[in-house]
């Protein structure tokens, strides 16, 4: 890397290092000519992934005392009004959130079934007990009550309150007392309580006053449970969900001032711990990022319901979290498949951005979140140029370093499989770990091994610790083309090789040149050879035809365009083949697709593999 190149390190919270090395050139003569027209620009050093700092609110002695007393267990009703009886349970405001639910899913609830990432479940056959064995997406719906938003969008309140109340009491029969299991994690309890408060009219508009009283009691009991348990949350996003619910309860329930003060202090601390300084969540997951934005939008609506100004950090955090998501938006309006996310649908993403009220352009590079974006003409290139998240931040950690996605207009071309986070819906749970593997991403794989170890329960192990990144522009036919270069050390300890990838997007966005390079990690390369495969997962419905010489392929896209993929350099025993693949769509459904694979044996002393993807005609 040239002087000033970025080095992203996993597990390090210090300033990024600078390294000097010879400029990297592509092997193919035509690509070398492009690189010679202009060298890459230098990137200024940036900080590695670190939590953003949010200052706690400035409080007077009274507020500080109330918050401290509430934290040690003094009842909020006594602190709020020590000389009178506790106020009767009721809500102090009606929340009007700008986040609308999914109409189709809401109609399904009215018809008696949950639709969970493409999977349909009959509600009257659901086991709501926390001891039941369900996949994470199912637990999110059953115990997080996320279906309330969809039901509210499906019909006027009078037409769907009976379904909401009925499902609530079916769940309560199985969870009358706090316990263990997925229903009683801080994240699920926080999601559940916030959903109850935001969509309270659906639950509390029934004609039976006894049932309304029971619902109020359950809401208060859940808030008290979260007061005690929120600081035990092992997951940063889960803690944020818990704190958001506590603040909402402090705003909307009587005698809530002590709880609100307690919750706001924890909430602001959680904001600082969940995201990096460029606004990207430390889990690096787009789905988690969207969930965090949704939590903050609902909480902001709770403040509006009681006509109280939220902390300035809440609005600032929404403004920080939305732009990174725009970096991962393709030409069709949906998001790329990264860190376990499926390809979020354009409708869902557009609705979230509109509800946030944020108007911003997508950043080209997120040095801490780790994603690079390049656009030209109708071409959109996304590049994972950072280590995977640290184990304590990973939710569905993927070994995707140096993978890329590419789209042109509304047509996705090169994709990643994605979907590990929604596995258990229509996507089988048994393939969840496979969807997180390096081979499920459009990048190079050595000896069929992951660049970072993929463990159970969404966790990841050893592997990529450092990624060198360089971004710049080169002149092509008098116009600027974007050049991205990155290298990782995930295979260095096992195979003695470093993987380096260079991507050049033409000024028109209709040509993507790349080169994958294996370099000795030490001074002297090892002897012998090793299996390699460079995978290019393709979007569904792309028709593929291999050339007669076996070094190229024609791609006929559903939009009617025709693209050509071609290997560069000498053959060196490389073989281009077509294999089956899959892609998890915006509804969580696995769809059959194909992939181009460059494979063979490569020398342990290093080798380079140039390639070209170009639109024809």
N, C-alpha and C positions, 0 to 999 in steps of 0.2 A: 504494500500500500504506500501511496505517496505521503509525504509529511502532512500531518493534520487530519489523517483519516480517523474515522470513529472506531472505537473498540468497545463493543457492548459486552459486559461480563455478567454472568449469572452468579448471584450470591455476593455481589459487591456493591456497596453504597458509596463509592468514592468517585472522584473525577475520572473520566475515561482517559486511557493512555493514548499516546501518539507513537506511531511507529513509522519508520522509514524503510522503504524497499523499492525495488525497481518497478516502474510502471508496468501494469499487466496488459498484454496485447493478445488479441485473438489469433488463433493459428491460421484460420482460413484467409487466403490472400485478399479477398474482397473486404472482409471485416477488418483486416489489418489496415487497409487503405482508409477505411472510415475512421479508425482510431488515430491514424497519423494526422488527420486534418485538424484535430484539436484535442488537447489533453483534458482529463477530467478535472473539474473544479474541486477545491479542497473544502472539507467540512470542518467547521470549528468544533473543538472538543465540547462534549455535552456530558451531563451527569447521567449515571446509570439509574436504573429503576429505584426510586426512593419514594416514601410516602410524602405527599404534599402536606404542608403545615397549615392548619387552620387554628387561629387563636381562639381560646375560650372567650365567652362573652364577658364583658366588664360588668361586674355586679356590685350593688351596694351591700352593706353589712346585713341588711334584712334578707335579701335574696340569697346571699351566700349561706346565711344561717338556716334558712328554709331548705335549701338544697342539701346541706350537710345533714340536717335532722332527718329529712326524708330518706336519704341514702342509708342511714343507720337503722331505719325501720320505724320511725315515728309515723303514725297514720296521717295521711294527707288531710283528712277531714278535721283532725285535731289541730294541725298546723294552720289550716286555712281559716278555721273559726272555732277556737277552743271553748267558747262559751255557749255553743248551741249544739243540737243534735246533728249528726251527719245528714247531709241533704239526700233526699230520695233519688234513686237512680233515674236519670233521664239524659237526653242529649241536648247540648246547648246550641246546636246549629245543624243545618242540613248542608252536606258537602256536595258541591257541583264540580266534579272533576272533568277536565277537558279530554281525558282519555276515554275513548269509546271502545266497547268490546267488539267481538267478532259476531256479526249477525247470524251467520250460518251455525256457529257453535251454540249461540244462544237459542236459536230455534230447536237445535238438537236437545238442549236441556228441557225446553218446554215439552218436547216430544218424549222425554224420558230417557235420554242417553247423553253421556259425556263423549265428546270428540277430543281425544288427547293425541296430538301429533299424528293424526291420521288413523288412530285406533278408536273404535267405537265401543263403549261400555254401557250396558244397561244399568241405569241408576238403581233400580230395585234389586239388582243382583250384586251391587258393590259391597265389599266388606270394608267398612269405615274404621275398623279397629286398628290401633297403632301397631299391633303385633302381626297384622297381615303382611304377607310378603308381596310388595308391589315394586315395580320399577320406579326410579326417581321421577319421570314425568307424570306418572299416575299419582304418586304421593303429593306432587306439587298441586295437582288439581283437587284431590280429595281432601287434603289437610290444609292446603293454603287458600282454599275457597276462591281460587282465581276465576272460577266459573261464574261468580256473581257479576263481574263486569260484563261478561257475554250475555247473561240473562237480562241484565238491565238494558242492553242494546236491542233486545229482540222484540219487546212489546211494551206498552204502557204498564205502569206499576200495578194497576188493578188486575191486569191479566196474568201476571207472573209472580205475584207475591205468595200465592199458595205453594208453588213449586219451591221457592226460596225457603219458606218456613218449613216445609216438609223435609227437605234435604238437611236443613240445619238440625232438626230434632232427630233425624235418623243418625246423623254424625254424633250428636250429643249422647244418644243411648250407648254408643260404643266408647265414648270418651268423657264420661261424667266426671271423672277425677283426673288431674294431671298425672302423667306417667312417663314411660320411656318410649323410645322408638321414634319413627319418622314424624309422628304427629306432634311430638313434644321436643323438637329441636327449636332453638331460638329463631332460626330463619322461618320455619313453617308457622310457628306461633305468631311471629311478627307479621307475616303476610296475612294470616287469618284475621288477626285483630284489626289490621288496617283495612282489610276488605269489609269486615263487619261495620266499621265506623263510616267508611266512605259510602257504602251501599246500605246504610241502616234503614232507609225508607222501605226497601224491599223486605226486610226482616221484621220491621216493627209496625207495619201498616195493617196487620191483621186485626180482626175484631175481638179476639180473645185476650182480655187484659192479663190473665194469669200467665199466658205464654209470653206476652210482652215483658212481664216482670222477670220471667226466667231468662229471657234473652239478655236483658239488662244485667242480671246477676252474672251470667256467663262472661259477658264482655268485661265487667269489673274484675272477676276472678282471673281471667286471662291476663289483664293488665297487671294485676298484682304478681302473678307468676313471672311475667317478663321483668318486672322491677327487680326480682330476686335473681333471675337467671341470665339476664342479658349479658353480663360481663363474663360469663363462662363460654360464650360462643366461640368455637374454634376457628370459624371462617369469618373473614373480614366483611364480606357482603352479607352474610347471615347476621352479623352484629348490627350492620347498618339497618337491615330490615327490622330488627328488634327495637333499635332506638327510634326509628321513624314511628313505629306503632306506639311506643311509650309517649312520645311528644304529642301524637294525635290524640291519645287518650287524655293527656293533660289538658289539651285544648277543648275537647268536646264533652268531657265528663265533669260533673259538679265537683267543687273543691279541688280542682286540678292544678292550681298554681304551683304547689310544691313538686308535683310529678312533672309538670312542664319544665320547671327550672332544672330538675334532676335530669330529665331526658335531653334537654337542649345541650347541656354540657357534654353528655356522652355522645350525642349525635354529632356535634362538631368535632369531637375527637375521632369518631369513626370516619368522618369524611376525610380527615387527614391521613387515615391509615389505609383507606381502600384504593386510592388512586395515586398515580405518579404525577409529576409536575406538569406533564403535557396533557393531562386529563384522561389518560388511558388507565383502566383498572389493572391492578397488578396480576390478575388472573389472565390477562390478555384475551379474554373471551368476549366477542361481540354480543352474545346473548346475555352474559352477566352485565355488560355495559348498558344494554337496553333495560334490563331489570332495574338497575340502579337509577336510571333516568326516570322510569315509571314510578318508583318509590318516591322520588323527590317531587315529581309533579303532583302526585296524590297528597303528599304532605303539604305542599304549597296551597293546595285547594282547601285543606283543613284549616290553615291559618285564615284564608279568605272567608271561610264559613263563620268564623267568630269575629271577623273584622279586626284582625290583629296582624301587624306587619311581621313577616318571618325574619329570621336572622339574615343579614346580608350574604353570609356564606352559602345559604341554600340556593339563592338565585345564581351566585357566582359559580357554584359547583355544576348546576345544570348547564350553564354556558360553557363550562370546561369539558363536560362529558359528551356533548353532542358532536362537536367538530371531529373528534377521532373516529366516530362511527361513519361520518361522511367520507373519510379516507378509504373505507372498505366498501363503498357503494359502486356497483357496476353500472353500465349503461342502461340496463333494464330497470334500474331503481332499487334492486335488491342488494343484499350484502353478500360478500364472499364467505366461503366456508373455512373458518379459522378456529383453532383451539376448541374443537368439539361442536361448534355451531353448525346448524344446517344453513342452507341458503335462504336467509330471512326474506320473506316476500316483499315486493315493492309496496303493497298496500299497508302492511303492518309497520314498515319502517317510515313511510311518509306520514302515517297517522301519528306516530310517536314524535317525529320532528315538529309537526304542526302543533301538537299539544304542548311541546316544550317552549314554543315561542322564540326559539333561537334561529337567527338567520345568519348563516356563515358559509364560507367556502371551505371545501375539504382541504386540510393541510396536505402538502406533498409528502412530507416525511414526519414521522412520529419517532423521534430518536429514543425515547424511553419506552413507549408502548411497543415499538419495534417493527412497525409496518411502514414500508415505502410505497408511494403511489406515483405513477407516471401516466400522463395523458397526452395524447396527440391526435388531432382529428377526432375520429370516433373511437379510437383505441384507448382502453383502460388497462393498465398493468398494476397488479398488486404483488408485493414481494415481502416475504417474512424474513427480515434481516436482523434477528435478535435471538438470544437463547430462549428456550421455553420458560414458562414462569417457574419461580422457585416452588419447591414442594408444598410449602405452607400456604401459598397463594393459589395453587392449581386447583381447578374444579373438575375439568376433564382435559388434563394436560396432554398435548399432542407433540410428537417428535417431528415437527413440521419445518424445522430450520432450513432456510434457502428454498422453500417451495414458492411457487408463484401461481397466480391466476391471471387470465387474460380474456378480455371481451372486446367486441367491436360492435358499436351501436347497441342494440338490444339483444345481441346474440353472444352468449357465453361460449368460449371456445375451449380453453384450457382451464380446468377447475381442480379442486380437491374433493375427495369423497364427502367429508364432513359428516355431521349428524350424530357424533358420539353422545352429545348431551341430551338428545331426544330419543336415544335408543331405549326401547321398552314400550314405545308407542307402536306405530306401524313398522318402524325399523326394529328388527329383533335385538333383544338385549344381549344375546350371545355373541354378537359381532362388535360390541362396543369397543373392546380393546383393539380389535383389528382396525377399526375406523380411526384410532388414535395413532396408529403405527406410521413410520416414515413411508412405507410402501403405499399408504392410502393418500399420499400427497404427491404433487407434481415436482419431484426432486430426485436426486441421486441416492441410491441405496447400495451399500457394500455388503456382500456376503449375506444378503437378506436379513441384515441386522438393523435395528433402530439406531438412529444417531443419538437419541437419548432414551434410556430405558423407560418402557411403558409398564406401569404397575397397576394393580387392581384399585378399585374405588376412586378412579380419576387421578390417582397420584402418578408422579414420574420420579425417576431415579437419576443415576449418574449418566453423563453424556456430554452434551454441548455445554461448555462453560464460558466460552468467549467467541464473539463474532466481530470480525473486522468489517466495517462498512464504509463504502466510498460512493458518493453520488456526484455527478457532474454532467456537463454537456459537451458534445463534440459537433463539429460542422459536417453536414451531409448535404451536398449539392447547394451549398450556401445557406442552409437552414440548420437550426439547432436540433439535435437529437439527444434524448435523455439516455445517459449511461449509468447503470447501477452495477456495483460490484460488491460482493460480500464473501467471506470465508468463515468456516466454523471448524472447531477442533473435536467434534463429536466422535470421530473415528481415529483420532491420533493415538490414544493409549492402547487401543485394541489392534489396530492395523498399521499404525505408523504413518497414516496419510491424513492430509488436510483437504477438505473439499472447498473449492473456490468456484463461484458462479458469477459470470458476467452477462448482463442483459442490456441490449441496446434497442430502444423503441424509435423507429423512424419518425421524421417530422410529420408525415401524413398519417401515422398510426396504423399503417397497413403492412408493416413488416417488423417482425421481432427477431432479432439475432441474439443467439446465446452461445455460451461456451461453458462447459463443466470441466474443471481441471482438478486432477488429483496430484498433490505435491507431497514429497516426503516431509514428515513432521520434524525430523531431525536433520542433522547435517548430511547423513548418509542414508539413502533409501534402503529398504529391506529387499532381500532377494525373493524370487518366486512370483506367483500370480494369484489373483483373487477375483472372485465373481463380482460383477457390478451390474446395476440396472438403473437406467434413467427413465423415469416414468412421466408420461404426459397424459393425465386423465382428461378425457374429453366430455363435453356436455352431451346429454342425451340427444338422440335423433341425428347425430352427425354420421354421415355415410363415409366409409373409408375404403380406399383402393390403393394397394401397394404397387409401387413401380416395378418394372421387370428386373432392374438391377438390385432390388432389395434395399436401396438406400434412400428411398423417398416414398411419400404417400400423398395422395390427393384427398382433400376433405371437402365434401359437399355439405354445406350447412343448411339448416331448415329455412333460413331467410333468403335462400337462393344464391348466396355467394359461394365462391370456390376458392379454397386455400391450398397451398402446397407446403408440405413439410419435407425438409431435405437435410441429410447428414453432410457435414463438411469434412475436409481433411482426408487422410488415408483411412482405409477401412479398418486395418489392424484387428481383424477378426470380429468387428462389431456386427451386430445383426439387428435389423429393425423388424419388429413383429407387432401384431395386433392382439390384444388380450381383452377379456371381459373386465368390466369394472361396474361401479354403481355410483350414483350421486343422490344425496338426500335433499329433496326439494324444500320449498318454503313451507309446506304443510307437514313436513316430517316424514314424507313417504320416500322409501328407497326406489330409485328408478334405474333401470338397466342402462348401461352406457358401455363405451369401449375405451381403451387406452392404447397409446403408442408406447412401445418399450424399446429402448436401445440397450442391448445387453451383450455380454461376452466376458472374456477374461482380460484383466488389465494388470500391468506390471506394478509391483509394490514400490518400484522406484519412481512412479508417477506417470501420468498420461493426460492428454487433453482431448475433449470431445466437442467440437463446434457443431452447431445446428442452426437451421433457419426456418421460420414460419412466415409465409408471405401470401398476401391476397393476390389472386391472379385476375387479369382482365379489368 
